């Protein structure tokens, strides 16, 4: 096994992005490349929903307490551990003010690409995917605004690097992050 990458500047990395933007794909290949541990907030959340009998499309209706617990879990990991990649919608927002965290925001400027990704990943129809993205994002933003008193979760100024996956494929996206964190070529 390769020795994990060590950066003098960055202890951990967060990867945030809207649904089907490419954040999960990036987090997996980056964790493998760096030899770092990956924590996927979406997987943790889906597991919670399944365990508690919450249909995926109703996860935003779950208890606020769980959202706050997940955010606190992420913050504690970022403060107290190193060589972690944490991928979740709000991981970059959660990392605000924590030293040594490189924050990546992944976006896709073409919603039809996001719909296509969701159709292929979750085996939905195009209309189901469109509705799912719209409903999920609106409900999440409403819930988060209530919890955090802001809607500025994906402000580019909060992040060290913003990547549009409409213009960059998985390999290009990975290379942009590696270059930004000083990974040797």
N, C-alpha and C positions, 0 to 999 in steps of 0.2 A: 504494500500500500504506500502511496506517495505521502510525503510529509505535507501536512496542511499548510496553505499559504499563510504567511504572517506579515501583517502590515504594521509599520510603526505608527500610522495615523488612524487606521480604522479597525476597531475591535469587532464590530458587527455591521451587518447590512440589513436594511429593511427594503422590501419591494412591495409597493402599493400600486393599485390600479383598479379601474372599474371592471365589472364582470366581462370575461372573454376578451380582455385586452392583451393577454400574453404574459401576465405577471407570474402565473404558476409555471408556465413553460420556462421562463427565464430563471425563476428561483431554483428549479430542479437542475438545470444544466450548470448554473453558477455554483451551486452547492457541490456538485460532482467535480467541477473543474478546480475549485478551491480546496476541496477536502473538508468543508465545513458542514456542521449539522444544520438541517433544514427543519423549521417549524412552520407548518402551513395553517394559518388561522382558519381558512375556509374548511379544511378537512376536520379540524377540531370542532368547528361550528356545526358542520353537517353531521358529525358523530353525535354531538349533543342533541341535535334535532331528532335524529333517528332514535336515540335512546329515550327521548321524552315524547315520542310519537307526534312530532310536529312535522307536517308536510313541508317539503322544501320551499314551496311558494309562500308558506306562512311563517317562515323563520323570523321575519322582522317583528312578528307579533309576540315573540318570546319575551320572557321577563327581562326588564332593564338590568336587573342585578347581574344576569349572566354576561351581558355586554360589558359592564363595568369590570367584572371579574376577569374576563378575557383581556381587556385592555390593561388591567393591572398586572396580569400574568406576563404580558408582552413587555411592559415597562420594566418589571423586575428582572426578567431575562436579559434585557438590553443593558441594564445597569450592572448586573452581577456576573455575567458570563461573557465569554468571548468566542470568536469563530462561529457565530450563529448567523444564519440568514432567516429572517422572519418575514413571511409573506402573508399579508392580509390587506383588506381594503384600507384600514386605518393605521397600519403599522408605522408608516412614516409620520403621520400626525401624532401617534403615541410617542414617537421618539424625539419629539421637539424638546430641546433643552438638555438632551442626554449626550454627553461628549463621546466622541469616538464612533459614532454611528453614521454610516454612509447611507443616505436615503435616496432611493430610486423610485420615480413615478413612471409607470408604464401606461400609455394611453393608445388608443386606436382612433384616428380621426375619421374613419369611415364606419358608421354603425352597421352597414350591411355586412362588413367583414366580421364584426362581433357577432351578429346574428348567425352567420354561416358557421362560425366556430362553435357557438352554442348548440346549433342543430346537430353538428357532427359529434360533439362531446357528450351531450345529454340526450340524444336521439329524440329531439322535439321536431315538430313541424316549424316552418318558417314563421307562421303567425303566432304559434305558442312561444317561440323564442323571442319575437318582438315584444309580445305582451309581458313575458317573464322579465326581460331586461327593464322595460319601462316601469312595471309595477315594483320590482325589487329595488331598483334605484330610488324611485320616489319614496317608497316606504322607509328605506334605510336612511335617506337624507332627512326625512321628517323625524325619525326616531333619534338620529344622532344630533340633530339640531336641538331637540328637547334635552338630550343628555349633556351636551357640551356647549350649548348656547352659541353656536356658530354653524355656518354652512361652508366654511373655507377649508375643507379637508384636503382638497386636491389643488390648492394654490401652488403653482410651480415654485414660488419663492420659498416654500417649506422644504424643498428637495434639493439635493446636490446634483441630481441628473434627471432629466425628463426625456423619455424616449417614446417616439410615435411608431408603433409596430405596423402601421399601415405602410410606412416608408422603409422599415427595417425588418428583415426576416429574423428568425431565431438566432442564427449565427452572427449577424451584424449587431443585433441587440446585445448578445453576450459580449462581443468584442468591445462595444462601447463602454460597458461596465468595467470590463477588465482593464481597459486603458485608463479609465477615470480613477480607479483605485490603485493604479501603479503595479499591476500584475506584470511580471517580466514576460517578454515575448519569447 
